[in-house]
Amino acid sequence: MKTVKTLALLTLLAVLAAVFSGCASKDSSVMMRLGGIDVRYDVLRFAVLTERAAFEAKYGADVFSDPENVSDELREELRSGTLDYLRGIYATLSLAADHGIGQDDPAVVDSANRIKASDVASAGGENEFLASIREAGMNEYVYTFVTKAGVLSDEVYYAMINSGQIVSDEARIRAFLESDECVRVRQVLVTTENRTDEQARAIAEEVRSLALGGADFDGLISRYGEDMNMFGSTQGYYLMRGVMYREFEDASFALGVGEISGVVKTPAGYSVILRLEKDAEYMKNHFDKLSEDYFTAQFSLACEERAESLEITDSSVFEKTDLLTVN
């Protein structure tokens, strides 16, 4: 009897080992390469789940409830969004390599370990932490990978400033801020929270009509606006490319001083934008903050440029994968 139980136990352990080995093998399988760097299945899975959650927030919780009836256009949008998400992460790795900084550098590992220790403590313990990252669509490898990517982002940011790749000369920053590379705008943002997309657009169209008719723009912000940054100060945004949604930036930089945009759709909702004359006194008194915004914008642009340049290779497995079946 003991022998039978032992054999049964060994058989069960062998089956479990095969199952978990298969899961681990799938997680670590390479789906494609981005900029020469392997993209594992578990990293792709996290990107897909993140994008699907964003789609559900945008289009409704049932957007993918019937996979067979999801349109080709929506499937392609999901695939494109997933790739963009991955490109953003791998652009950081690529830029870090330019500066001789790697994921396994002692300083990077130490920072990642400290972040994990803090997250474990915040979660209430190791088991709770593991449950929380699983809920977020991660395993331990993906959590560590994403955490290190965040650390690398900070490291590359300062490396680019210290190396001069991002200009830090005060006179040149002032000249940039005073040029047309920086514009001052205010906006009325109408979100789709608690209303349909059509309702939000209709409200934004009404706002634009009122603005063009001479209504006080600050009054329109008070009545319709949902961008909290517009309420604390009449200055608005001193906008540089690389900081906000591209659609918002394109519309803002296309305006002349005093002009009002059309209704601009971004992932945040619908915007009506007014370009204003820059306030020289404000810029003088807030130069340090505007300089930080400048550094952030320049770094963001560098990341975007690198992301767009990353070559996709060995992607046949990814191309054959139905992203709606990834769970």
C-alpha positions, 0 to 999 in steps of 0.5 A, spaced: 500 500 500 505 504 501 508 503 495 502 504 491 501 511 495 509 513 493 508 511 486 501 515 485 505 521 489 511 521 484 506 520 478 502 526 481 509 530 482 511 528 475 505 531 472 505 537 476 512 538 474 510 538 467 505 543 467 509 548 471 515 547 466 510 548 460 507 554 463 515 557 465 517 555 458 511 558 455 512 565 459 519 565 457 518 563 449 520 569 445 515 572 441 519 577 437 525 582 437 524 589 438 531 593 437 535 586 437 532 585 444 527 579 446 520 580 447 518 574 452 511 571 452 509 574 459 512 581 457 507 581 451 501 578 456 502 584 460 502 589 455 496 586 452 492 586 458 494 593 460 492 595 453 485 591 453 484 594 460 485 601 457 480 599 451 475 597 456 475 603 459 475 607 453 469 603 449 466 599 455 467 593 459 464 588 454 468 591 448 471 584 448 466 580 451 464 576 444 471 575 441 468 572 434 464 579 433 470 584 434 472 587 428 478 587 424 479 594 425 479 594 433 483 588 433 488 592 429 488 597 434 489 593 439 495 590 436 498 597 434 497 599 441 500 593 444 506 594 440 506 602 442 506 600 449 512 595 448 516 600 444 516 605 449 519 600 454 524 597 450 526 604 447 528 605 454 533 599 454 535 601 448 537 608 450 540 605 456 545 601 452 547 607 448 550 610 455 553 603 457 547 602 463 544 595 463 539 592 467 544 587 471 548 593 473 549 593 481 546 600 482 540 598 477 539 591 481 539 595 488 534 600 486 529 595 483 530 591 490 529 597 494 522 598 490 520 591 491 521 591 498 517 597 499 512 594 494 512 588 499 511 592 505 505 596 502 502 590 500 502 587 507 507 581 505 510 577 500 504 572 499 499 579 498 505 582 494 505 576 489 497 576 489 497 583 487 502 583 481 498 577 478 492 581 479 496 586 475 497 581 469 504 580 471 509 574 474 515 576 478 519 576 472 515 581 469 514 585 475 522 585 475 523 587 468 518 593 468 521 595 475 528 595 472 525 599 466 523 604 470 530 605 474 533 605 467 529 611 465 531 615 471 538 613 469 538 615 462 534 621 463 540 624 468 545 621 463 543 624 457 543 631 461 550 630 464 553 628 457 550 634 453 545 630 449 540 634 452 542 641 452 542 644 459 546 651 458 541 656 461 542 661 456 540 656 451 534 653 455 531 661 456 532 662 448 528 655 447 522 657 452 522 664 449 521 661 442 515 658 438 518 651 441 514 653 447 507 656 447 502 658 452 495 655 452 489 654 456 483 648 454 476 646 456 477 639 457 470 635 456 471 627 458 467 621 457 467 620 464 459 619 466 457 620 459 458 617 452 463 619 447 457 623 443 455 627 448 462 629 450 463 631 443 457 635 443 459 639 449 465 640 446 462 643 440 458 647 444 464 650 448 467 652 441 461 655 438 461 659 445 468 661 445 468 663 437 462 667 439 466 671 444 464 668 450 470 669 456 474 663 455 476 662 463 468 662 464 467 656 459 473 653 463 469 654 470 462 652 467 465 646 462 472 644 464 474 638 467 482 639 467 483 640 474 490 644 472 486 649 469 483 652 475 489 653 480 492 658 475 490 663 469 497 661 466 495 654 463 500 650 460 507 652 457 507 647 452 513 643 449 513 637 444 513 631 448 509 632 454 502 631 452 498 627 447 500 628 440 494 630 437 493 636 443 500 638 441 499 638 434 493 643 435 496 647 440 502 649 435 498 650 429 495 656 433 496 663 432 496 667 439 489 669 440 486 663 436 481 657 438 482 650 436 477 646 433 475 640 437 481 636 438 480 628 440 485 625 445 485 619 449 483 624 455 477 626 451 475 632 447 479 639 448 478 646 445 484 650 446 486 657 446 493 660 445 495 665 449 501 670 449 507 668 454 507 672 460 515 674 461 514 675 468 511 669 470 517 665 465 522 669 469 519 667 476 518 660 474 524 658 470 526 652 474 520 649 473 520 651 466 527 648 465 524 641 469 519 641 464 524 642 458 528 636 460 522 632 461 520 634 454 526 633 451 527 626 454 520 624 452 522 626 445 528 622 445 524 616 447 519 617 442 524 617 437 528 611 439 521 607 440 519 609 433 526 607 430 526 600 433 526 594 428 521 589 429 524 582 427 523 574 428 515 576 429 512 570 426 509 568 432 507 574 435 503 575 428 500 569 428 497 570 436 490 572 437 491 577 442 484 576 444 486 569 447 492 572 451 490 571 458 
